[in-house]
Amino acid sequence: MLLRPYFGPRLGRPGLIGPAGRTPVDRPPPPAVPAGGAVDPLIAALKELASLHRSGDLSDDEFSQAKARLLA
């Protein structure tokens, strides 16, 4: 049987098992990752274009031209 050290409740020692075999104490949650893994650069660029268009920084024509260049 493997014994793990116990230094008392929540002493800021990540990864150690707490009292009575509870889950590890003071461990932050894992970072959020999109379901499909990393975001595709093309999708990121299209979202950025859409955001600029919605905010009014790109006209309809500028948006259409930039989108066509990305998708070509």
FENDAZI-V789183 format. One record per backbone hydrogen bond with DSSP energy under -1.0 kcal/mol. NH is the residue of the N-H (numbers start at 1). CO is the residue of the C=O. E is the energy in kcal/mol with one decimal. If there is no record, write none. Layout:
NH&CO&E, NH&CO&E
This chain:
16&13&-1.4, 21&18&-1.0, 22&19&-1.3, 25&16&-1.8, 37&34&-2.1, 44&40&-2.2, 45&41&-2.3, 46&42&-2.4, 47&43&-2.4, 48&44&-2.1, 49&45&-2.4, 50&46&-2.5, 51&47&-2.2, 52&48&-2.4, 53&49&-2.5, 54&50&-2.8, 55&51&-2.1, 57&52&-1.7, 58&52&-1.2, 63&59&-2.6, 64&60&-2.4, 65&61&-2.5, 66&62&-2.5, 67&63&-2.5, 68&64&-2.3, 69&65&-2.1, 70&66&-2.0, 71&67&-2.3
